[in-house]
Amino acid sequence: MRFNRMFIIGVLAFLVIVFIMEYRMPKKFQWLPTYSHHDKQPFGCYVFDSVLKASLLQDYRIERKTFYQLKGDTSRKAFLMVADNVEFPKTDVTAIMELARKGNVIMLVSNSLGKMADTLHLNSVNHYTPMTLTKHVQAGNGRDTLVWQQDSIYDRREFKFYPQLLLTTIVGKTDTLDYHVLCRSKSYYSDATAVQIPMSRGCIIWVSTPLVFTNYGILDKDNYHYIFRLLTQLRGLPIVRTEAYTPIAQESPLRYILEQPPLRWALYLSLLTILLFMVFTARRRQRAIPLVKGPDNMSLSFAKQIGTLYAQRKDYTDAVTKKYTYFAEELRTLLHIDITDVSADNRNLNRLAFITGIEKQQLAGLVDELRQIASGMRQIGVEDLGHYIGRMNEIIGKLKN
């Protein structure tokens, strides 16, 4: 008992130590772009959305609706989308154009826009960067520069970003295209990273640097000024950010519980309670042994049923024949003699008469009559049935006694 108690204490102490070490261990970053408003990893948008919610209050909300679903909104708004390599269906392209013509501002932040880019007569150019962001920073390599073009609100200014955040630029397909460049890449000066296309009373803004809007991008030195300059292009309208084009497979079902400290500790305490319950209920307990009723002996009932069947059929000869077969088998088992062997009758009957005390002549007459009945040479009635079966039972009884 003492050993079991020490073993349980040791297991619990080990689990507590592992829990503390796991809790205090630095978390490993996941460099996977999700652009989710609840993702605190480097390439999530938790910081971006938190700042906008705190600044705009009721004028900022997050929806998981497509532009086709949002086009029914009648009041003027600014619609924001942050995602990677979006391929809009034709219905969404039509909805975006319709929203912009009604006076809304649409900001599309993505590396590429697929059919939407063709509709705007723009194209995205990918710039290959062989080194990952973490290796680039560790190697001490420099940054690329984005140049904000002077406008009516802001002066010209340069912003430094790592090249892994600026993999795509925007170029126009025709020279006559009417669009305004907000920001250019210094490395690829003819290419833009943010353009504004006027559409009747509204406009569409395409920004090709979605990673800049992530936690890493907005906390990278003072580059958040670049994001705020882009947001001023939304004309102070209420902002609706859609996450319909970001992957939801990255979200864990326990995400919300683990993000809230009270709920997280409630989960930990529940798991600890379950563990303690398993430990204390795993002890050996004496339980009542159930009384198992043995199977009923139905041999007598079966024999009566068989006897009734023979009586109904009036096949007395067959009944005696079956009994004679059983009688011969019993003699073979008990005395090792074969009563069906006519050539050994003298020896077999002598031994049988000696053991049972019945005269040999009586046994010989009984065996001869039984053989005639078994061979079908003689038919018997109901009176003879009781006689022959009784004689054979008498002999078997003497042998067993």
Sequence and secondary structure as in RCSB ss.txt:
>XXXX:A:sequence
MRFNRMFIIGVLAFLVIVFIMEYRMPKKFQWLPTYSHHDKQPFGCYVFDSVLKASLLQDYRIERKTFYQLKGDTS
RKAFLMVADNVEFPKTDVTAIMELARKGNVIMLVSNSLGKMADTLHLNSVNHYTPMTLTKHVQAGNGRDTLVWQQ
DSIYDRREFKFYPQLLLTTIVGKTDTLDYHVLCRSKSYYSDATAVQIPMSRGCIIWVSTPLVFTNYGILDKDNYH
YIFRLLTQLRGLPIVRTEAYTPIAQESPLRYILEQPPLRWALYLSLLTILLFMVFTARRRQRAIPLVKGPDNMSL
SFAKQIGTLYAQRKDYTDAVTKKYTYFAEELRTLLHIDITDVSADNRNLNRLAFITGIEKQQLAGLVDELRQIAS
GMRQIGVEDLGHYIGRMNEIIGKLKN
>XXXX:A:secstr
 HHHHHHHHHHHHHHHHHHHHHHHS           TT  STTS HHHHHHHHHHHGGGEEEE   HHHHTT  S
  EEEEE SS    HHHHHHHHHHHHTT EEEEE S  THHHHHTTEEEEE    S HHHHHHTT   EEEEE  
 SS   EEEEE GGG  EEEEESSTT   EEEEEESTTTT EEEEEEEETTEEEEEES GGGGSHHHHTSTTTHH
HHHHHHGGGTT  EEEE TTS STT  TTHHHHHSHHHHHHHHHHHHHHHHHHHHHSS               HH
HHHHHHHHHHHHHT HHHHHHHHHHHHHHHHHHHT   TT GGGHHHHHHHHHHHH   HHHHHHHHHHHHHHHT
TS    HHHHHHHHHHHHHHHHHHH 
